Amino acid sequence: MREDKARGRHLQWLVPVVIVLLVAVVARLFLTRRADDIPEVYPVDGVLDITGMDLSQTVVNVNNSWDFYPNALYTSADFASGGADRLPEGEGETRYGTYRLIIKAQPERYYTLCSYSIDYSTRVFVNGVEAAGFGTVADNAAESVPRIGYMTIPLYSGETGEIEVIYQFSNFVHRDGGFIQPTYLSTPQNIEEFKAGNDLVSLSLSGGLVVLFLYFLLCAALQRRGAFLLLAVCCLMMALRDQNFLVIHALPPDTSWYLAYRLFMAVTALLPGMVLLLLGSMYPTAVKRLPTLLHAAAMGVAAVLMAVLPTFWLVTVCTAAWSCALPYLAYLVWSVARYYLRQRTFQTADALTVGGAAVIISAILLEALYVNNSSAVSHYGIMPGGMLLFDLLIAASISLQARAQEVALAESRSRSELLERMNAMNLDFLHQVAHELKTPLTVISGYAQLTGMQMSTGHISSETPENLKVIRSEAQRLSDMVTKLMEYSYGRTSETQFATVEVGPLLESIRAICTPMCLKNSNRLDISSGACVDIYGSWEMLLQILINLVINANRHTRNGVITIRASDREHREYVVFRVEDTGGGIDPETLPHIFEKGYSGDGGSGLGLAICREAVEAHGGSLKVERTGPGGTVFAFTVLKREAES
């Protein structure tokens, strides 16, 4: 039953996590219109015919099979004059060239074309007029200035319905590039909605990761935990992985392309390694230090190379950094699997942590697989979305772990409080034992002193043998108490035995035991019981109750009388015992506290009356102060009659 309740509590924690994940997925589906739900259209021999298309309700993706003229920078005039010849590609890779597309549309229509610029310098002409420019396009490295950006180009079909679009590009800073990015075409309104949807997703995802970066950075500063610092760095790097967010929203417009490009490539190269370091930090007992240090050193080398090498080699360094992360990934999977196999427990928090790790690792592997095949992946990445899901799952895991720690702390505090109470009980027990042992020792000492005085003066009488008999009796009682204490210490003690107790002999024993103590304060001890019925209880406990009450009365009485009475006529079920004295009474300020353990108004141990009350209550009765004042104090307690018990 307890396990079912625990499982139910874990499921309660999973419900909000699942809801959040579903909301994130639904929002991702409805707030963006990326390539999956956009139809693709194909130019034929450099001509795209859209005369039969209704673009008022849709956005189309123009395939990049445009006419291509390598190693030449042509304009509309060159094509109009017939001077645009398709030159052969030179040896090696093409570093500059011209793309041309003719769009046939209905006359007098307005359209908009949007896309990323061609990596890494781009100049766009529409019907012979320059419409956009990013960097400086040139046929040599000295004059070419790189820059990339997101471009929105207005188109007008005019009377003829024909639109000529020309892209010139140059790329002397990168091993790859020079190809047309996914290009989207529709009406101006549709394109603005399309861009707004993309911006919303980009800003929401990357902006959320920036907020998480600040949050985890604060956690790292307050709690001084390296895992939070790694989590903060990963969130920031994931946010900057979205090139749209980095170039358009995060960096100032006049930022150097070389700085922006190195930053983007460094983020792309180091992200997998940082995520793996983060995952390793979450299992400090499972992951050894040396492999982690080697992996961190490899990342450090990659970061240095990213900062100092020419941009031409950055993609190579990025590929090498991703390749170096694979062995550490394999090591992490092996170490964590072995950790759970040895631990032999797999809680909900563990499932969330492993699930988050699986999500982010899957995102890394998918990005590595598609980054060279999909422009959307190369620009936006897959890892940021995986990182957001990872953060949600890890946050849920941390919440569960924190709750478990709170429960463990509460249990630890309960155990500590229990130990403190046990220690207090042990101390209390020692005080009670000392108090119990002191009583027969006091009786033995009193009778020994009395007998010694008689023997020293030569006044040996018939009382002397009786005194020795009392000493022997108390010595035997003390021996029995020590024996019981030893049995208790070794766990062999039995429960207190209750039986029939005769009131007369009980009170006569009190007379014999307590008379010498009373004489030391010049007090007389009177006993009055008459023909009282038998009671049901423990002889030892009842004897101890009466002795403690007499000792307490004797302590506060001088030259007076202490009286013990027993009456079986006041209650049908109980015998009432009273211990009366003629002392000065109890202070009114002290009276409410006299039965509290440890409280004493006269410097005593504060245990005698508390012990008496506990012993009386163990007999099913009650102990109270019946009267107190200048004329003395009366303590009364009740004990069940023998026939009432049966």
SEKE-557010 format. One record per residue: z negated, y, x negated of N, C-alpha, C in turn. Coordinates in steps of 0.05 Angstrom, whole numbers, plus 5000, padded with zeros to 4 digits. Layout:
# SEKE-557010
ZYXZYXZYX...
This chain:
# SEKE-557010
500049764984500050005000500050254983498450254961498350484943501050524930502350304922504950334909507050454929506850374955508650474975508250774978505750864978505151144981506251304957505851194933506851324909509851344910511151124919514151134921514951344941513551374963514151574983513851854972511851904956511552164944513852224925514752024910517052064892519552134908519951994930522252054947522152324959519752424965519452694975520352894954519852844929520753024908523853004905524952774910527852744906529452884928528352904952529853024974530753304968529053494959530053764953532053764930531653584910533653574888536353494898536453294916539053214927540253434943538653574959539653794975540854014958539454084936540454294918543154214905543253954897545753864884548053864904547553784929549653784949550554074955548654254957549354534961551054644938550354574914551954654891554754544892555054294899557754174901559354304923558154344946559554464968560454744962558554894949559255174941561555174921561454984903563654964883566354904897566354744918568854674931569854904948568155054961569055254979569455534967568155584944568355844932570555874911571955664906574155684886576655544896578855644886581455524893582955474867581955304850583255254825585455044829586554944808589154804808589154564827586954444833587054194849588154234877587654464890588554514917590754714918592154764896594354954896596954804890598954834907601454684902602954794877604454624864605854704840608854704846610154924837613154944841614454944813616954844812618354794787620854964785621155124764623755264759625855054751628355124758630654954750632455124733632755044708634455194688633555484687630855514687629855794684629855954709630455834732630655984757628755864778627056024790625255944811626056064837626755894856627755984882625455954902624456194912622356194932623256314958625856334962626856464986626056315011625656055009624955905033621955855035620355985019617455935019616056165033613956105049612256305062609756325045609556525028607256565010605156745022605456805048603456975061600756825065600756555064598356395069597656215046599056235024598556045002599056164975597956044955598356114927599755874913601755924897603155704884602755734854602855504841602655484812605455444800606355644785609055624773608955454748610355234748610455064725611555214701610555154677611355304653613955224640615755084656618355014645620355244648619755464634621455704633623555664612625555834612627455844589625955944565626255794543624855864518626755924496626256144482627956224459626056254435625956044418624156054395625156244373623156354358623756514335625556754342625256864366626757104374625157254394625357524392623957694411626157854426626757754451628957874467627758044489629458244498628858414521630958364542630558494565632558474586635258564577635358774560637958874551639458664535637958514519639258304503640458094521639058024543640157824561642457934577642258184584644458314600647058344583646758394557649058424540650158164530648757944535649657684525648957634496647157804485646457764457644057584453642857474474640557304472641457014468641756944443642556664436640056504431640156244438637956064433638055974405636356094388636356034359634955764354635755624334634355374327631555424317629655254323626955284314626855234284625355404270625155374241623455134234623255094208621554874199618654944205617154734211614354784218614154864247611955004254611355074281612455354288613155394312614155654321611955854323612256084310610156284310610756514329613156544339613756754358616156664374616656794397618856714414618856864440620756784458621056924484621356714506619856764528620156604552621456774573623256654589624656814610624756644636624156784659624256654685625556844705627456744720628756884742627556784768626356964784625256894810627157004831628156814848629756894871628056894896627757134908626057164931627457314953626257344975627357504996627257804988629357954995629458244987627158404998626558614984624558804992621758684997620958504980618358374982616658434957613958454962612158494940610558244934610358174909608957944900607058024876605357844870603657884846603557624830603757644804603657424786601057454769599457254767597057274750596757034732595757074709595456864689593956964665593056784648592256864621594656934605594257124586596457184568597056944550599456944538600056724519598456764494597256544484595756564458597756634436597556854420595257034421596057324423598557384423599557654427601757644448601657804468603457784491604458054499607058054506608358294518610058204541609658324565610958234590612858454600615258364607617258544619617958444647618158624666619058554693621458734700623758604703626258754709626758964688626358894663626959074641624759284635622659294650620459484646618059344636616759444615614359324604612059354624611059124633608959124653606159074642605858944619603258884608603558824579601458874564601458814535598658744526598358534510595858454498596258414468595158594452595558584424598358704417599258634393601858724384603658484377605958464390607758244385609658324362609958144342611658204319612657934308614757954291615857714280614757654253612457784245611257724220608257754223606757624205603857624207602557894201603958054184602758314177602658504201604658504218604758694240603658574266603358314268602458194293599358234295598458334318595658374324594858204348593058014344592457824366590557954387590757864411588957934433589757764457587757674472588257524497586857664520587657594544586457714567587657604592586357664614587357574640589057794652591557734659593457944667594257904697594658124710595558124738598058304738600358194745602958334743604158364771604558614780605958654806608958604804610158484824612958424825614158544851616658634848618158744872620958634870621858504893624458374892626858564896626358804906628458994909630658904929632859034927635058984946636358714941636458634916637858384909636058134913633458184914631657954917631157804891632157914868631857774843629857914825628157764812626057874794626357724767626557884746626657774719623957814705622757604696620257614681620657514653619857674633620157594605617457614591616757394577614357394560615257384531614357584516614557564486611857494475611857324455609257254443609557224413607357254399607257184370604457074365604356874347601956734340601956664311600456814295600256764266597356704258595656644277592856614271591756344280593456174291592455934303594455714300593455464296595255244292596855174317595555194340596855144366597455404381598255384405598655624422601555684425602155914438604855994442606055874467604455754484605455634509604455794533605855784555605155934579602755794592600755954599598455864613599155824643597555684658598155654687598555934700600755954714601556214725601556184755600156374769599856354798601456584811602756524833604556714847603956704877603756954888603456974917603557274924602757334949602657614957600357744943600358014941598158154927595458094940595258074966592758024979591657744972593457544973592657274966591757244938593157384920592357364891589657494887589157724901586557844898584257664908584757534930582757344940582457104921584657014910584556794890582956874866583457114855582057214832579057254838578557364862575757404870574257144872575556934882574256674884573656564856575656594838575156494810572956654797572956924801570957094789568157024800568056964826565556904838564356644826566056444823565056194811564256244782565956394767565356444739562756594736562556814751560156984749557656834759557956684781555656534791554656324772556556174762555855954743554756064717556356234704555456344678553156534681553156694703550856874707548356724712548456504727546156344731545156214705546956134688546156024662544856234644545756484646544556704631541656754641541256744667538556774678536756544668537856304669536356074659535756104629537656224614537156274585534756454582534556674597532356854595529756714603529856554624527456414634526356224613528156054602527255854583526455984556527756214550526956354526524056464529523356564553520656644558518756414557519556184568517855944567517355864538519455884521519155804493517255994479517356254486515556454473512656414482512256344507509556324517508256054510509855834511508755574507509255464478511055604463511555534436512555244433514455184449515654914449518554934442519354764422522154774412524154684433523254504451525154404472526054634490524254814497525055044513526955224499526555264473528355434457531155304456531255044452533854914452535254934480533554904500534654924527535755204533534355404523535255684527537955724512538055634487540555664471542855524484542355284494544555134508545555274532543655394548544455534572546255774565545455924544547056154536549856074526549855864510552455774499554255664522553055534541554655434564555755664580554255884583555256114597557656234582557556254556559656374540562056184537561655924544563855734542566155804562565455934584567456034603568856274591571356244582572756454568573156694586573556654612573856874630571357044631569056914631566457064631566057204605566657064583566257174556567957414551570557384555572457594547572457834567572357764593572757974613570058104621567957944623565458044634563258094613563057924593560857934574561358134551563758124539564358294516565558554524565058774509566359024514569359004510570859174525573859154523574959194495573559344478574659404452573559214430572458994438571458794419573758684403573258654377575258534359575958254368578658204369579557934377578457724358578357784332577357584312574457514318572857714325570057654331569857494357571257574378571157434403572157144400574357114384575456844381573556664365572356774343570456614328568056534344567156724361564856674378565456454398567756474410568556274430568955994417570255984394570655734381568055614370566255794361563655694351562055574374562055704397560655594421561855324429564555314430565855064437565254844418565154904392564754704371561854604371559954784374557154714370555754624395556954664419555554594444554754304446556654114441555753834443553453764425553553864400551353804382548753924391548754164402546354294411545254134435546954054453546053894476544753634467545953504447544753254437542053304424541853524409539153594398537153634420537953764442536153814464535353544476537253364480536553104491534652954473535152974447533352834427530552944428530253214432527653334433526053244458527353144478525953054502524752774498525452644477524352374471523352374442521252534436520252554408519252294397518152124414517051864404519251654400521551694412523651494410525751564389526151824383528251904365526951974338527951854317526751904290527752164278526252264259526752534248529252544231529752344214531952354195534652374208535352204228537952244241538252524253536152624264536252884277536753104256535453084233535853274212538753264201539753024198542552994189544553124209544053074234545853184255545653494255543153594253542853884252544154004227543953864205545253964180548353974184549453774196552353774202553154004219551554064239552054294256551854554241549954574223549654814207552154854189553154644178555554664161557954764178558154644203560354734221560055024228557655124233557255404239558055584216557355504192558155664168561155674165562455444169565355434166566755604188565555604212566655764233566556064226564556144210564256424204565956514180566656334162568056414138570956324135571756114149574456014146576456194161578956194153581056334169581256214197582056374216582156284243584156054246585956024228587955814229586655534229584155514217582855254213580555214233580155394251577755364269578055134288580355084298580754854316580154594301580954574276580454334260577454294256576054514250573054504247571754414273572754524295571654454322572054154327574454054322574953764326573053594308572653684283570953534265568053544275567153774285564453794295563953604319565953594337565653414359565653124350567253054330567352784319564652714306563452904292560852854279558652804299558952914323556852884344556852604356559052454354559252194366557251994355556851974328554851784318552051844328551352104329548752174338548452114368550552144383550552074411549951774414551351614399550851324400547951254392546951394372544151344363542251414386542751644399540951724421540951524444543251434452543451234473541850984466542250884441540850644432537850694431536950924421534050974418532751004445533951154464532751194490532650924506534850764504534850504517532550334506532250324480530150164468527350264477527150534479524550654487523750564515525650564534524950474561524450184563525850024546525449734547522649674536521749814516519049764505516949874523517450094536515450214554515050054579517149924589517049754612516249904637516550164638516150324662518450524664519150574689521350764694520750914719519451154715518551314738520851484748520251634770522151814781522952034762520952134747521652344727523452234706523151984698524951864679527751844690527951764715530551744728532052014729530552224735531752494735532652574707530952524687531752594660534252444651534252184656536552024648539052104664538652164689540952264705542052524695540252714688541252964676542652924650541552744633542952684608545652554613545852374632548452254639550452454648549552654664551352864674552453024652550653124634551653304613553253154592552552904586554252744567556952684579557052624605559552574618561352834618560053064622561553314621562653364593561153304573562053334545564453154539564252904547566352714542568952784558568552864583570952944599572353184587570753374577571953614565573353544540572253364524573553274500576253134506576252994529578652844536580853024547580153234562582153394576582653674564581153754543581354024533584154084522585453894511588153934501590353884521589653784545591653724565591453904589589354064591589054234615588254514606589854714614589154994607586555074620586154984645583655054659581254954644581354714633579154604618578754764592580954824579580754974553579555254557580155384580579055644585576255644598575955484619573455484634571555274625572555054617570754834608569654674631568654434625567354274645564354274640563554324615560754314608558954514623559754764629557954944643556954834670558754714686557954594711556054364707556654194686554853974680552154074671552154304656549554414646547854514669549054634689547554734712546254494727547854284732546654044744544453924727544953924701542953824682540353984684540554244686538154414688536654354714538154324736536854264761535253994759536553794748535253534746532853544727533253674705531053694685528753854697529354074712527254234724525654054744527053894759525653704777523953514762525053404739523553224723521053354711521353604701519053744690516953794711517853854736515853894757514353644763515753414764514353164768512353104745513253144721511553094698509153274698509553534705507353724707505353634728506453534751504653444772503053194762504453014748503052774738500952854718501553054701499553154682497153274696497653424718495453544733493753324745495053114756493452894767491852754745493152714722491752584700489452754690489853024689487753204681485453204701486153194727484053184747482452924745483952704740482552444736480752454711481852584690480252604666477752774670478052994686475753154692473752994709474852844728473052674744471552474727472952354708471652164690469552304674470152544664468252704648465752774665466352854690464052924707462452674713463752444717462352194722460652124698461752154674460152094650457752284647458252534654456052724653453852644673454752564697452752474717451352224708452852044695451551804685449551864663450352054646448452134625445952264637446352434658444052554671442352344684443652144696442151924709440551764688441851724664440451584643437951734634438452004630436152164622433952164643434852184669432952174691431451904691432951694685431751434685429651414662430351524639428451524617425951684624426351914637423952064646422251914665423551774684422051624704420551394690421951254672420651034658418251134642418651364629416351474614414051544632414751654656412751724675411351474686412851274691411751024701409950894681410750894656409150774634406650924629406851194634404551364628402151304646402751224671400551184691398650964683399550714677397650514669396350574642397850714624396550794599394350984603394751164623392551354629390151214640390551014657388350864668386950704646388450574629387250424607385650604589386850844583385451034565382851124578382951184605380551284618378251074618378950824626376950614626375950544598377750554579376850504551374950714542375450974548373651184540370951144554371051074580368551044595366950814583368250584578366850354567365750414539367350564523366350644496363950814497363851004517361551174519359051004527359450814545357250644553356150474530358050374514357150204492355850374470356750614465355650784444352750874451352250904477349550994485347750754492348850514491347250274497346850234527348150384543347750354572349850164584349849914574351749714585350549614611352249624632351349544658353249344670352849284696354549094709357449204713357649484710360349594713362149544689360849484665362449454641364449224643363648994652365648774655367948854675367049004696369149084716371149284702370049454685371849644670373849484653372749294639374549134622376648974639375748894663377548754681379848934689379149194695381249384703383149434680381949464655383649504631385549274628384549024631386248794628388348784650387648864675389548864697391849074692391049314683393049514678394749444654393549314634395149224611397249024620396448844638398248644649400548784665399648984681401749134696403649284678402649394656404349524636406249324623405149084617406848874605409048794625408448774651410448704671412648924672411749174671413749384672415649384648414549334625416249314601418149084603417148854614418948624617421248684636420548824659422648894678424649094665423549274649425349464635427249324617426249124602428048964584430148814600429248694623431148554640433348744650432448984657434449184667436349254645435349294620437049374598439149164592438448904595440348694589441848594614441548744636443148684660442148444675439548364671438448124684436448204706436348454713434348534732435248454760433448394777434048324805433248554823434048544848433348754866430348744872429248984879426348994886425748814909423648654906422948454926420948584946421748584972419948684993418648445006416148485013414548265026412248385042410648215054408248315068406148415049405048655054403048775037400548835055398248735046395748805060394749075051394149245070393349515064390649525050388749375059386049385047386049325017386949095009387149034980388749244964390849344977392449554963390749794956389149894976387550134972385250074953384149824954381949754935383049764906385449674902386649694876386949984867387650154885387850444879385050554871382950464886380250554880379550474851380050224844379350134818380950274796383450324801385150444780384550744777384150884799384151174798381351294795379251144801376551254799375951374772376451234749375851364723377351624719379851644728381351894724380052114740379152054764377952254781375252354769373752164758371252234746371552434723373752424708374152604686374252894695375052944720375053214732372753254752370853074750368453084767369253074797371252914803372152874830371252604840370752584867370052334879372452224894372951964892375151844906374151684929374851754954374051604978376451464990375951215000378151055012377350995040379151035059378650975087381050845100380750595108383050455120382350305146379850225148379150075171380649815173380949715197382449465202385349525207386749585185389649675188391449425186393549435202395449215202396949205175398148975170399748945146402349105147403349175124405849325123407949155108410449255108412649115095413749295073413549195048414549355026414149214999414249374978413949274950411149364941409549174933406849234924406949424900408649374881408849544857409549834864411649864882412550124889410450284905409150144924407050274940404650354922403950174904401850244885402550484868405050494859405850724843405950984859406750974885406751204902403951324904402051154911399251244914398051344888398651204866397551294840398651564833401251614837402451874831401252094848400852044874399752244891396852304884395252094876392452144868392452294841394052224822394252364797394952654802396852714820397652984826395353134839393853004858391553134870389353184850388752994833386653024813387253254794389853294788390553514769389953784780389853814807389454084819386754104833384953914827382353914840380153884819378054044822375754034804373154024821371353834814368753814829369253784859371153624866371853604894372053314903373453274925373753004936376652954941377552714933380252624939379952384957381352394980381052195001383752055007383651795009386051635016385451505043387151555063386851445090389351285098388951085114391250935125390650895155392650955172392350935201394750795213394250595230396350455244396550525274395250735282395050805311396751045318397851185299399351425305402251365313403451155302406251085308406350785314408250715331408550435339409750265317411450395300412850235280411850285252410250495248409550575221406450585217405650535192402950605183403150865167401251045173401251315160399151315139399951375114398151405092397851705086395351795080394852065073393152085048393952265030392452315006391552605008388852655011387852925015386153004991386253264985384553364964383253624973381253724958379953964965380554184944382954164932383654364912384554624923385954784906386755054914389355074930390654844935393054854950395554904933397854904946400454944932401455224937402355354916403455624918405755624938405755824957407955834977410755854964411055974941413655994928414455724916412555564909413155304897413655084918412355114942412454904962415254804970417254984974419954874982421254704960420254714936421654584914420154344902417854274913416154074899417453794898419353734916420653474915423253474899423953694886426453714870425853604843427753434833427453324806427553534785425653534767425653724745424253974751423454014777422054264783419054224782417654394769414754374766413554654767411554684783410154934784407754954765407054734752404654744734405354644706407854624699408654544672408954244668408754094690409153804689412153734686412653474688415353374685417153434709415853474732417453524756418753274767417753034760418952784769417152634788414452674786412652504802413152504831413152744844413552754873416352674881418452734863421152644869421352334869419952214850419951924849418451804874416351934882414851844906416651854931418052074934419752104958421951884958423251844935425251634934424151364940421751304930420551044936419851014965418751224977418051215006420651185023422751325016425251305031426451025028425950895004426950625001425450435019423050505029421550345048422250425077424150605081424850685108423050895119421351015103419551215113420251495103418251675106418651945097416052055085416352245066414052365052414252665057411952785064411953075069409153185062409153455059406553595057405653665085403553535093402553585121401053835123399553905102397954155103397354235074397254505069396454605043395254885047393454945029392155205031389755215013388055425017385655445000383755215003383855075026382054855031383054585020385354585009386454344998389154275009390254045000392953965007392853675018394553625037394753355049397753265047398153045032400852915031400752675050402752635066402852415085405552275082405452005082407951845082407651605100409951505109409951275128411251035116410250795124411350545115411550365140413750215142414150035165411849825167411049775192409149555197410649295193409149085188410448825184411848725209410548755232411748665257414148835265414149085258416449265265418849185248418449105223420649025206421848765216420248575225421248325234422548345261
